[in-house]
Amino acid sequence: MLNVAVVGGGWSGCAAAVELVRRGAAVTLFEAARTLGGRARRIDVAGRTLDNGQHILLGAYASSLKLMRTVGIDRGRAVLSVPLQMRYPPGGMQFVAPQLPAPLHLAFALLGAKGLDREDKLAMARFSTAARWMGWSLDNDCPVAELLERFSQTPRLVNLMWRPLCLAALNTPLESASAKVFLAVLRDSLGARRQASDMLLPRHDLSALFPDAAAQWLQQRGAIVRLGAKVSQLQENNGRWLLDGEAFDKVVLAAPPVATAALLAPLPAAAPLVEQLAAFTYEPITTCYLQYGAGLRLPQPFFALEDAPAAGHWGQFVFDRGQLDPAQAGLLAVVVSASGEAAALPQQELAQAVAAQLAQAFGRPELGSPAWLKVVTEKRATYACTAGLVRPANATPLDGLVLAGDYTAGEYPATLEMAVRSGLAAAALLR
């Protein structure tokens, strides 16, 4: 039986471990933290269970949803499914796809959209039609901003639709974000069949959504899960791999790029890969948690927000966590993607600015005075998904060692689905 070490207990590492066990390997999963999930995990703050960031899945995330079923997750209980939408607080733009077959759902969403002028709707129809005709792909990558300019998208549409979608999906400003990757996301949202375009909001914390169940599934089948176990040294020895002196036949490196590069640095054959990983740059994501009275409820589970940093409006999306989990009644989570400038502010100042933004956007003064607040910033939440970026393959020049992670080569940006796909692909390479 093949003895495989998986280094990293994020979504890609857990996916690789499950697939390897399913294929008959003996697996040991190493995770440096005490909680599984990597950059999509549960955190405990002042007796509260939060996430290190808010995530949305799509109905098109077939690999993630299938793997969740494999380890015993009930989709109906795990996520709240809502139609594809971009809603702003009452009085702002309202774009909601009805329950009609594709592409009628998109056409009727556009026809019924509020807060867009005729010129905006024609521009979106023109862009969507052209993108569908192109197969939602580009031969030559370019920044998203350049693509939108090429198809004469209006400033209002860019501000209310394309820019927030780009930030949410790629965590990269549209001036530098990859249009090729952005189109792949749009293909599986705006361009997908209706159920595939549904937005899935996690009801559980992100560790409970998959990694915890994966660990239990693995242990029931004889795999070893080690938490608080940081791997410090990786060596090749007579066709086997030594992890801090412990021998394995094969290795899946499912750690973040920086940690992966550090483990590979002493290996001469890995020098080009280490150089490639060192060239990655990163974008943070900040989540502001604001706790109000248990009776507070927004009209919908989540809304987009018009961010205007110059005016102190940093929030881009707000989630009513109480509508996802009754135990979190009155808790709002406000997300700031590509948050370098916002994260540089003192936490109290940022949280108060976000609260004031909510009060103004919803016309509800009570939102300006939360009873409790917490700011969580994941400094290297994702790599910067820039135009023309070349991402490493799962395979490496090192025999018996493969990579897994949302940063590896693939059509998706750094999402949960990309992480899972990469983990499955890495496991498949270790035959």
C-alpha positions in Angstrom: 0.0 0.0 0.0 1.3 3.4 -1.0 2.2 5.5 2.0 1.5 9.2 1.3 2.0 12.4 3.3 -0.2 15.3 2.7 1.3 18.5 4.0 -1.4 21.1 4.6 -5.0 20.6 6.0 -6.7 23.3 3.9 -9.5 22.4 1.4 -7.0 21.2 -1.2 -5.1 19.1 1.3 -8.3 17.5 2.7 -9.5 16.9 -0.9 -6.2 15.2 -1.8 -6.3 13.1 1.3 -9.8 11.9 0.8 -9.2 11.0 -2.9 -5.9 9.2 -2.0 -7.7 7.1 0.6 -10.5 6.4 -1.8 -7.9 5.1 -4.2 -6.4 2.8 -1.6 -3.4 4.7 -0.2 -2.3 5.0 3.4 -2.4 8.7 4.2 -1.0 10.9 6.9 -2.3 14.5 6.9 -0.2 17.2 8.5 -1.7 20.5 9.5 0.4 23.2 11.3 -2.7 24.8 12.9 -5.0 23.3 15.4 -8.0 23.8 13.1 -8.4 22.4 9.6 -9.4 24.6 6.7 -6.4 26.7 5.9 -7.4 30.1 4.6 -11.1 29.1 4.8 -11.4 28.0 8.4 -13.2 28.5 11.7 -11.7 30.9 14.3 -12.7 31.4 17.9 -12.9 35.0 19.1 -14.1 36.0 22.6 -16.2 32.9 22.9 -17.7 33.3 19.5 -17.3 31.0 16.5 -16.5 33.0 13.4 -14.8 32.4 10.0 -11.6 34.0 9.0 -13.5 35.2 5.9 -16.9 35.0 4.3 -17.2 32.7 1.3 -19.9 32.0 -1.3 -20.0 28.8 -3.4 -21.8 28.4 -6.7 -24.1 25.6 -7.9 -21.4 25.0 -10.6 -18.9 23.9 -8.0 -19.4 20.3 -8.9 -16.1 19.0 -7.4 -16.6 20.6 -4.0 -20.3 19.6 -3.7 -19.5 16.0 -4.7 -16.7 15.7 -2.2 -18.9 17.2 0.5 -21.4 14.5 -0.2 -18.7 11.8 -0.1 -17.7 12.8 3.5 -21.3 12.9 4.6 -22.3 16.6 4.3 -26.0 17.2 3.6 -26.1 20.1 1.1 -29.6 21.2 2.1 -28.5 21.7 5.7 -25.0 23.0 4.9 -25.8 25.9 2.6 -28.6 28.3 1.8 -29.2 28.3 -2.0 -30.3 31.7 -3.5 -30.7 32.7 -7.1 -27.9 34.5 -8.9 -28.2 38.1 -7.8 -26.5 41.5 -7.2 -28.7 43.4 -4.8 -27.9 46.7 -3.2 -29.7 48.1 -0.1 -33.3 49.3 -0.9 -33.2 52.1 -3.4 -30.1 50.7 -5.1 -29.6 48.4 -8.0 -31.5 45.1 -7.9 -30.4 42.4 -10.3 -32.0 39.0 -9.5 -32.2 35.9 -11.8 -35.6 34.3 -11.8 -36.1 30.5 -11.8 -36.2 30.1 -15.5 -34.0 27.9 -17.8 -30.8 29.5 -19.0 -30.3 31.8 -20.7 -33.8 33.1 -20.1 -33.0 33.6 -16.4 -30.3 36.1 -17.3 -32.4 37.9 -19.9 -35.3 38.3 -17.5 -32.9 39.4 -14.7 -31.6 42.1 -17.0 -35.0 43.2 -18.2 -36.3 43.5 -14.7 -33.2 45.0 -13.1 -33.8 48.2 -11.2 -31.2 51.0 -10.9 -29.8 50.5 -14.4 -30.6 52.7 -17.3 -31.4 51.4 -20.8 -27.8 52.2 -21.9 -26.5 50.0 -19.0 -28.7 47.1 -19.9 -27.8 47.2 -23.6 -24.1 47.3 -22.6 -24.5 44.3 -20.4 -26.5 42.4 -23.0 -23.9 43.2 -25.6 -21.0 42.0 -23.4 -22.8 38.8 -22.3 -23.7 37.9 -25.9 -20.2 38.5 -27.1 -18.7 36.5 -24.2 -21.0 33.6 -24.9 -20.1 33.7 -28.6 -16.4 33.7 -27.6 -17.0 30.6 -25.5 -16.3 32.7 -22.3 -12.5 32.5 -23.2 -9.7 34.6 -24.5 -6.7 33.5 -26.5 -4.6 36.4 -25.2 -5.1 37.5 -21.6 -5.5 41.2 -20.6 -6.7 43.1 -17.5 -10.5 43.0 -16.9 -10.7 46.8 -17.2 -9.3 46.5 -20.7 -11.8 43.9 -21.7 -14.7 45.9 -20.3 -13.5 49.0 -22.2 -13.3 46.9 -25.4 -17.0 46.2 -25.1 -18.0 49.7 -24.1 -19.3 48.9 -20.7 -20.9 52.0 -19.0 -19.3 53.5 -15.9 -22.5 52.7 -13.8 -22.5 49.0 -14.9 -18.7 48.7 -14.2 -19.2 50.3 -10.7 -22.3 48.3 -9.7 -21.7 45.0 -11.4 -18.4 44.2 -12.9 -16.0 45.7 -10.4 -17.6 44.1 -7.3 -17.9 40.8 -9.1 -14.2 40.9 -10.0 -13.2 41.8 -6.5 -15.4 39.1 -5.0 -14.2 36.4 -7.3 -10.6 37.2 -8.0 -9.7 39.4 -5.0 -7.8 41.5 -7.5 -8.6 45.1 -8.7 -10.1 45.0 -12.3 -7.2 47.3 -13.5 -4.8 44.3 -13.1 -7.1 41.2 -12.8 -7.0 38.5 -15.4 -9.8 38.8 -17.9 -9.3 35.2 -18.9 -10.0 33.9 -15.3 -12.8 36.4 -14.9 -14.6 35.1 -17.9 -14.3 31.6 -16.6 -16.1 32.7 -13.4 -18.8 34.5 -15.5 -19.3 31.4 -17.6 -20.3 29.5 -14.5 -22.4 32.2 -13.0 -24.0 34.6 -15.6 -23.5 32.1 -18.4 -24.4 28.9 -16.7 -27.7 26.9 -16.4 -29.9 28.3 -13.7 -29.1 25.8 -10.9 -25.4 26.1 -11.7 -25.6 29.8 -11.3 -27.2 29.6 -7.8 -25.2 31.2 -5.0 -24.7 28.9 -2.0 -24.2 30.6 1.4 -22.6 28.4 4.1 -24.8 27.9 7.1 -22.0 26.3 9.1 -18.5 27.7 9.8 -16.0 26.9 7.0 -14.2 24.2 8.9 -17.5 22.4 9.6 -18.6 22.8 6.0 -16.0 20.2 4.8 -12.6 19.9 6.5 -13.9 18.6 9.8 -16.1 16.0 8.1 -13.2 15.0 5.9 -11.0 14.4 8.9 -13.6 12.2 10.5 -14.1 10.3 7.2 -10.4 9.8 6.9 -9.8 8.6 10.4 -12.7 6.1 10.1 -10.8 4.6 7.2 -7.4 4.4 8.9 -5.8 7.6 7.8 -3.9 9.7 10.3 -4.7 13.4 10.9 -2.1 15.4 12.8 -3.1 18.8 14.0 -0.5 21.3 15.3 2.1 19.4 13.3 4.2 21.8 11.2 6.6 20.1 8.8 9.9 21.8 8.9 12.2 19.8 6.6 11.7 17.8 3.4 14.4 15.5 2.1 14.7 12.9 -0.7 16.3 9.7 0.4 16.7 6.6 -1.9 13.5 7.1 -3.7 11.5 8.0 -0.6 10.7 11.2 1.1 11.6 12.2 4.7 9.4 14.7 6.5 11.3 15.7 9.6 12.9 12.3 9.4 9.7 10.3 8.9 9.7 8.3 5.7 6.9 8.3 3.0 6.6 6.9 -0.5 4.9 10.0 -1.9 4.2 13.6 -0.8 1.4 16.1 -1.6 2.5 19.6 -0.8 -0.8 21.4 -0.1 0.6 24.2 1.9 0.4 27.9 0.8 2.9 29.0 -1.8 5.2 30.7 0.7 5.5 27.6 2.9 5.8 25.3 -0.1 8.7 27.3 -1.4 10.4 27.2 1.9 10.2 23.4 2.1 11.4 23.1 -1.5 14.2 25.6 -1.3 17.0 23.1 -0.2 16.2 20.8 -3.2 18.3 21.8 -6.3 15.8 20.3 -8.8 13.1 22.5 -7.4 14.9 25.8 -8.0 12.8 26.9 -11.0 9.6 26.1 -9.1 10.8 28.0 -6.0 11.6 31.0 -8.2 8.2 30.8 -9.7 6.5 30.7 -6.3 8.6 33.6 -5.0 7.3 35.8 -7.8 3.7 35.5 -6.6 2.2 38.6 -5.0 -0.8 38.5 -2.6 -4.0 40.4 -1.7 -5.6 40.5 1.7 -9.3 40.1 2.6 -10.7 41.8 5.6 -14.0 40.9 7.3 -15.6 43.2 9.8 -18.0 41.4 12.2 -20.6 43.7 13.8 -22.9 42.3 16.5 -26.3 44.0 17.1 -29.3 42.9 19.1 -30.7 39.4 18.3 -33.8 41.0 16.7 -31.8 42.8 14.0 -32.5 41.4 10.5 -31.7 42.6 7.0 -34.3 42.3 4.3 -32.2 39.6 2.5 -29.3 37.3 3.6 -26.7 39.4 1.8 -26.3 42.7 -0.1 -23.7 44.4 -2.2 -22.5 47.7 -1.0 -21.2 50.7 -2.9 -17.7 51.2 -1.6 -16.1 54.6 -1.8 -12.8 54.6 0.1 -12.4 58.4 -0.3 -15.6 58.8 1.7 -14.7 56.1 4.2 -17.0 53.5 2.7 -14.9 50.3 2.6 -17.5 47.5 2.7 -18.3 45.7 -0.5 -20.7 43.0 0.7 -22.7 42.5 3.9 -24.0 39.1 5.1 -26.7 38.7 7.7 -25.2 35.7 9.5 -28.4 35.2 11.6 -30.3 34.3 8.5 -27.8 31.5 7.9 -27.3 30.3 11.4 -29.9 31.3 14.1 -27.2 31.1 16.8 -25.6 34.1 15.2 -28.8 36.3 15.2 -27.9 40.0 14.9 -24.4 39.4 13.6 -23.4 41.1 10.3 -20.2 40.2 8.4 -18.9 42.9 6.0 -16.3 41.9 3.5 -13.6 44.1 2.0 -11.7 42.3 -0.8 -8.2 43.4 -2.0 -8.2 45.2 1.4 -4.6 46.5 1.6 -5.6 50.1 2.2 -8.5 49.3 4.5 -6.4 46.8 6.6 -3.8 49.5 7.2 -6.3 51.5 9.3 -6.7 50.9 13.0 -9.3 48.1 13.5 -11.6 50.2 15.6 -11.6 53.0 13.0 -12.3 50.7 10.2 -15.1 48.9 12.0 -16.8 52.2 13.0 -16.5 53.4 9.4 -18.1 50.2 8.1 -20.9 50.6 10.7 -21.5 54.1 9.6 -21.6 53.0 5.9 -24.3 50.4 6.8 -26.4 53.0 8.7 -26.3 55.3 5.7 -26.8 52.6 3.0 -29.9 51.0 4.7 -31.2 54.3 6.3 -31.1 52.6 9.7 -29.2 54.7 12.3 -29.0 51.8 14.7 -26.6 50.1 12.4 -24.0 52.8 13.3 -23.8 51.5 16.9 -22.9 47.8 17.1 -22.7 46.3 20.6 -19.5 44.4 19.7 -17.1 44.3 16.8 -14.2 42.4 15.5 -12.0 42.9 12.4 -10.3 39.9 10.9 -7.7 40.3 8.1 -6.2 37.4 6.2 -3.1 39.1 4.9 -2.4 36.5 2.2 -5.9 35.5 1.5 -5.2 34.9 -2.2 -2.5 35.4 -4.7 -3.0 38.4 -7.0 -4.8 36.9 -10.0 -3.2 39.2 -12.5 -3.4 39.1 -16.3 -0.9 36.7 -17.8 0.1 35.1 -14.5 1.6 31.6 -15.1 0.7 29.3 -12.3 2.6 26.0 -11.5 1.2 22.7 -12.5 0.4 20.0 -9.9 3.2 17.9 -11.3 6.8 18.8 -10.3 10.3 17.8 -11.5 10.6 15.8 -8.3 9.6 12.2 -8.5 6.8 11.3 -6.1 6.1 14.9 -5.1 3.1 16.9 -6.3 1.5 20.3 -5.5 -2.0 21.0 -4.5 -3.6 24.4 -3.8 -5.8 27.1 -5.2 -2.8 28.8 -6.7 -1.9 25.9 -9.1 -2.7 25.9 -12.8 -6.4 26.0 -13.6 -9.2 28.1 -15.1 -10.6 29.3 -11.7 -9.1 31.9 -9.4 -8.3 31.2 -5.7 -11.7 29.7 -4.7 -12.8 26.7 -2.7 -13.6 24.9 -5.9 -10.2 25.6 -7.3 -8.6 24.3 -4.1 -10.7 21.1 -4.3 -10.0 20.5 -8.0 -6.3 20.9 -7.4 -6.3 18.4 -4.5 -8.1 15.8 -6.6 -5.7 16.4 -9.5 -2.7 16.0 -7.3 -4.0 12.7 -5.8 -4.7 11.4 -9.3 -1.0 11.9 -10.3 0.2 9.6 -7.5 -0.7 6.3 -9.1 
